Amino acid sequence: MATLRTPDPNPGWLSELALQETRARVPMLYVEAIPVRLDDTGRIEHVGLLLRGSATGEMSRSFVSGRVFYGESVREALMRNLEKDLGPAAFPRLPVSTVPFSVAEYLPVPGVSPLHDPRQHAVALTYVVPVVGECDPRQDALELTWLTPQEAVDASIAAELDGGRAHLLRQALAYAEALG
C-alpha cells in the first residue's frame, strides 16, 4: 500500500496490467506488521520501521506490508511478508489468533480518511509482531531502524511515515500500552 513497489516474488499471481485493472475495481486485502522488540516483561522496548527509497529518490518509512494471495491464509501471508521484508532470520512470533489490532482502510482519495494510497482502495489487517532474531531488510527496504516507542511517535518520524501510517503507529502503540 506504500507508493513504493516491492518486487513481487510470485509474479504469476497477476500480471501488472491485471493488477492495475483489479485495483481500479476491487478493494485489495493486505496484511501489515509492525515489528517490535520486547523486554523481559513483554512490554515494547523498540519499534522497527523500514526505510525505503522511491524511484524518484524520496525516502520514507513504512511497516512490513503485502497482499494476501488468493488461497493463502492470513497467517501464511503475514509470515511470507515478514520474511520478505525482514529476512529469514527475523524469527517473528505470530499471535495465537489472527485477529488484528486494527483493520486499516486506505482510500485513493486524500483527506477522506487518515490513511491514503493513491493507487487503490485497500484494506489491511494490521498486527504488532514481536521479532527475536536478526533482521536483514530485503526487497526494496534500505534498512530497519529500531526506535523506542517515544522516538517512533516523534513528529520528525511521523513526517517520514507514508500514507498516514503515523496515525496507525500511534494506534498500535496505544493498543500495546507502550506510550505510558
N, C-alpha and C positions, 0 to 999 in steps of 0.2 A: 503494500500500500504506500510505500515511500515513492517519491517521484524518481528514485533511483531504481535500476533494474539489477537484480541478482541473476546471473546466468542460470537458466533452468537446467538442473542436472537430468531432467526427464523431458526432453524436448518433444517427445512423441505424444504428450498429453494433449496439447492443442497447438496447431500452427500459430505463428504470430498473428496472422490475419484472423483466424478463427477466434483467438483470444481477444483481439480488439473488438470483433463483432459481438462476442458474448458479453464483454464488459459494457458495451453500449446498451445492452438489453436486459441483463440479469445481474442482480447483486452477487458479488463473489464472496465466498467464505474463506476466511483466513484464520490462522492462529498467530498470536503474538505472545512472546515470552519476555519477561524482564528478569534477566539472570541476577541472582543475589548470592552473597556470601553471608553465612550466619555465624553468630558467636555460639558459645557452648550452651547457652540457654535458649537458642532458637530465634533470637532477635536478629534483624538485619543489621549487619555491620557495613556492608558495601553493596552498591548497586552497579551493575555493569551496563554501560551504554556503548553501542557500536559507533565508530566514527567512519563515515563514508564520504567519498568524493563523487561528484556528479561528472558527467561528460563535459560540462562547462567549467569544471574546476571548483565549484561550490562545495563547501564542506558542511555536513550536517550530522546530527546524532540520531540514533534510532534504536529500536528494540530488535530482537530476533523476530522475524516475521516471514510468513509464506503461506501460499494457498493450501487448502485441503483438497487433495486429488479425489476424483471420482473413485468410490470403492475403498477409500482409505479411512481408517478410524481417526477420530480427533487425537487420540493418544499417539498413534503412528505418525500423524502429521506433525505433532508437537516434537516428537523425538527426531524426526527427519530434519526439521528446520533448525532445531537446536544444534544438531551435529553439523548441518550445512554451514551455519553461521559461526559456531564456536569451535568446531573441530571435534574429532572422535574421542579426545581425552578429557573433555569437559566434565563428563560424568554427572549429568543433570539428575536431580531427584524429583521425578514427576509426582504430582499429588496423587493420592489414592483415588480420588474422584476427579473426573474431567469437567466438573462444574467450574467455570471460570470465575474470577473475581469481578469481571466486567464483560459485558457484551458491547463492544465499541462499534459505532456505526460511522463510517467515513462517507461523506457525501461529496459529489463532484462540484457542487456549487459552494463557493466560500461564503462564510458568515451565517449559514443556516444552522450549523452545529459547531461545537468547538473542534471537531475532527474533520479534516478535509483531505481528499485525494482527487486531484484534477482528472485522473484517468478513468475513474469509475465510482460506482456506488459499491462499497464493500462493507462487510460485517466481519468483525474479528472477535474471536473468543480469546480473551486476554488472561494470562497467568503470571504469577510470580513464581519463579522456579529456582530453587537453590542449586548451585553447582559446586562440586567439591574438587574437581580436577583442574588440570591446566587448560586454559582457553587459548586457542590459536585461531584467531579470526580467519575466515576463508571467504571465498567468493569475492564480493566487491567491498568487503569491510577492510579498512586500513588498520584498525586497532580496536581493542576493547578497553575502555577506560573504567577503572573501579573508583567509585566516588562514595563518600559517606552519604546517607540519606539527606542530610542538610545541604551538602555540596550539590547533590543531584537536583534539588529544587531551587537552587540559586538562579536568579534572573539571567545571568550570563549563560548558564547551561540551558535553561528553558528556551532561550532565544535560538539555540542551536538545534533543538528538537524539531523534526519536521512534522507537518501535517496536524499540528495541535497536540502532539504526544506529551507535551509538558502537563497538560490537563490530566491525561491518563496516568502519567507517572505520579502525580500528586494523589490521585485516587488509589493507586496501588500501594503507596506508602502509608496512606491513611488506613486502608484495609488491613495492612500488616502491622498497624500500630507502631510504625517506625519513625514517626516525626515527633514523638514525645508529647 
